């Protein structure tokens, strides 16, 4: 991002005069994030992944997800929504850059091991508040349950083997289980898709900034849309209790569920269906990163390397989910 682009952005968004060059900040796995300080305050600039922008409808999807964030904020949810410029448009296009602009939130993204039971319960309560809104917005399309083609897993692992990618053999050894998990996911979809709410859909620790030990702020709403509430609750309980570290702790898992129930949330679907559905979201992430590591939908070598890393990281997560699904489902069912 050059000086001219920064000046143009500040003018378009009414941010004031820049006081320094944008500073690279910690971002997600898809986009770059910059911190910009101006006479009008401090702002986060999300530079959208150019490869993803090549897909039809992506910009409209970003506009819609930020509308959801804004609507949530208007209802008292601590949601960080993008700042709009002309006619409510939140997309800023500057030459080859496509940006979203947010007010900077001073705070901390907590590592899972530092999350207290009280904070885990607070996340459950926040989900209950969002689900209770039954938010209605125009343009939110009905959720289409993803269908995975059996041959995709086969073909992609062969291609990876030809390229000597490190994940080729581990994923190929999982093929029978991948097909089994895919079937379970699709069966769960027949049940869970009957009950949907508009929500964040990805309320994990990396998407929450704590400005104090008791004040969370939800960021990164790009996946916002329709989701089954029990599926979202289970996903949050798992990530906030340590799934990505290799094993979710029962105490924090239960704390998220209890926080949800204490705030008035009702768990109306089975834990098993929710677990199978949540596994399907990881199957989708696995497939996306397999394709990314093979050079699909990427613009540089760094993105391919991220794809390779994330593919390798996702395999043990799926194994952990499969091994412990029954016990976690029982905890969910006990809260009904």
C-alpha positions, 0 to 999 in steps of 0.5 A, a space after each residue: 500500500 503506497 502513500 497515494 493509496 493511503 491518502 485516497 483511502 483517508 479521503 474516501 473514508 473520512 479518516 483524517 490525515 495519516 500520521 504514519 505509514 500503515 503498520 502490518 498487524 496480525 491477520 487471518 489465514 486469508 487476508 492481510 491486516 494493517 493498522 493505520 493511525 490518523 488525526 481521526 483515530 486508529 483504524 484496522 485495514 483488511 486487505 482482501 485476498 485478491 485470489 478470492 475476489 476472482 470468484 463471482 459474487 464475493 464482493 456482494 457477500 462481503 457487503 452482506 456480511 458487514 450488514 449483518 455485523 452492523 445490524 447486530 451492533 445496532 441490537 447491542 451485540 458487541 460486533 465490530 462492523 466495517 465503516 461505510 462510505 458512499 451509499 452505505 458501501 463498505 468496500 474500498 477499491 484502490 487500484 489493485 487493492 480491495 479494502 475494508 476499514 474498521 475502528 481499531 479495538 485496543 485489546 487482546 486476542 486470548 490464547 485458548 489456554 488463558 481463557 477462564 471458565 467465566 469468559 467461556 461462559 460469556 461466549 456462550 451467553 453472547 451466542 444465545 443473545 445473537 440467536 434470540 434476535 432471530 435477525 431478518 435481513 434481505 439478501 441472506 440466501 437459504 443455506 445450501 448444505 455443501 456436497 463433497 464429491 467422493 472423487 475429489 478426495 481421490 484425485 487431489 491426493 493423487 495430484 499431491 502425491 505426484 508433487 511430493 506434498 507432505 500431506 499426500 499420504 496422511 490424507 490418502 490414508 484417511 480416504 475411507 473415513 473422509 467418505 464416512 464423515 462426509 455421509 454423516 455430515 450430509 445426513 446431519 444437514 437434512 435435520 439441522 437445515 430445518 432450523 436456522 438463524 443469522 449469526 456470526 458462524 465462526 465465533 472462535 478465540 481468534 475472532 474475539 478481541 477482549 478490551 477488558 477481561 469481561 468485554 469481548 468484541 466480535 470481529 471478522 464477520 465475513 462468514 456471517 449468515 445462516 447457521 443452525 444454532 446448535 451447530 454454532 454452539 458446539 463449534 464455539 464450545 470446542 474451539 474455546 475449550 482447546 480443540 485446536 490444541 489437540 483436545 478440548 477440555 470438558 470444563 470449558 466446553 461445558 462452561 460455554 454450554 452453561 453460559 448459553 443456557 443461563 442466557 436463555 438459549 435453547 438447545 433443540 437439536 441433537 449433539 450428534 447431528 451438531 458434531 457431524 455438521 461441525 466436522 463437515 465445516 472442517 472437511 470443507 476447510 481441508 478440501 479448500 486448503 488441499 486445492 490451495 496447496 496445489 496452486 488453485 485460487 492462489 496468487 503467490 507461493 506464500 498462499 500455497 505454503 499456507 495451504 500445505 500447512 493448514 491441510 496438515 494441521 486439519 487432519 489431526 483436528 478431524 481425527 480428534 473430532 471423530 474420536 471424541 464426538 460421542 462424549 461431546 455429543 452427550 454433554 450437549 444432550 445433557 444440557 437440553 
